[in-house]
């Protein structure tokens, strides 16, 4: 995992801990704190931990590991343009919005009751 991902992972876990403390203070429920923990960890794992350089390749290449040359070309492309670093894929965006939106809705319904 790259240094940028380490920093993002650490800050995400710190914010998750802050949210868990807030939920604990407001609800005084161990179950709701644990639900917040589980939903938060799954959310963090789905967004930060995957090797997006691996998955951004053509689907047929997923069975092969990323070569050093491919990594070097990806890094070179990212350094030339900031917009290439944040690629938006409509299907991925819709899937993540649907899945995480539903999870947040269910979590909020559970925590707010």
N, C-alpha and C positions, 0 to 999 in steps of 0.2 A: 504494500500500500504506500502511496506517495505521501510526502510530508503534508501537502495541502489537505489530503483526505484525513490524515491523523488529526490535524487541527480542527477540521470540520466535525469529525467524530467526537473529539473531546468537548468541543463547545456544545454540540447537540446533546451529549450526555449530561452536561452541566445544566442546560436549559430543561431537560427532562426532569432532573432532580428538583429544580426550582418549581416546576409545574406540579410535581408530586407533593412537595411541601405545601403549596397553596391548596391543592385538593384536600390534603390531610387536615389542614387547619380549618378549611371551610366545611368539610363534610364529617370529619372525625370518624371516618370509616376505613378500616384496613382493606376491605374488599375493593373499595373505589380507588384507593391508592395503588393496589396491585393491578387493577384493570388499567389504570393510567400508565403504569410501568410497562405492562405487556403491549398495549397499543403503541406506546412511544417507541419501544425497542423494535417492534415490527416495522413501524414507519421509518425509523432510522436505518434499519437493515435494508429496507427496500430502496431507499434513495441514495445512501452514502456508500455502503459497502460493495455493491456490484462493480466489477471491472468493466466500465462502460466502453473502454477502448476495445475490449473483446466483443461485446454485444453490438457495437456500432458497425461491425463488419457485416458482409453479406451472410445470410443465414446458412448457406452451404459451407461456409468456412468455420462455423462454430465447432466442428469436430477437431479442428487443428489448433494448436496453441499459437499465440501471437508471436511472431518472430521478432528478433531484435531490429531488423530493418523496418518492419511495420511500425514498431514502437517509435523508432527514430523519425520516421516520416510523419507520424501523428503528432509528435512533439514539435516538429518543424512547422507543421500546418498551424498548430495552436499559437505558436510564437509570432506568426506573421499577422494574424487577425484575431481580435478578441471575439468577433461574431462567430467564428468557426468553433470556438471553444464551447459555446452554448448552442448546440444544434437542437432544433425543435422538430420532433417527429410527431405528426398529428395523431397517429394511432396510439403511440406511447402516452401522449398527453391525455387523450380521452380515457385510456385504460387507467392511468394513475389517478386522474381526477375522479373517476367513478369509484374505484376501489377505496381510495383514501377518503373521499367524501362520505361514502357509506360508513366506513369505519369511524370517522369522526362524529357522524350523526349518531350512531349507536352508542359510542363512548359518551357523548354529551347527554343523551337520554338517560343512560345509566348513572352518570355522575350527578346530574341535576335532580334526580328523584330522591 
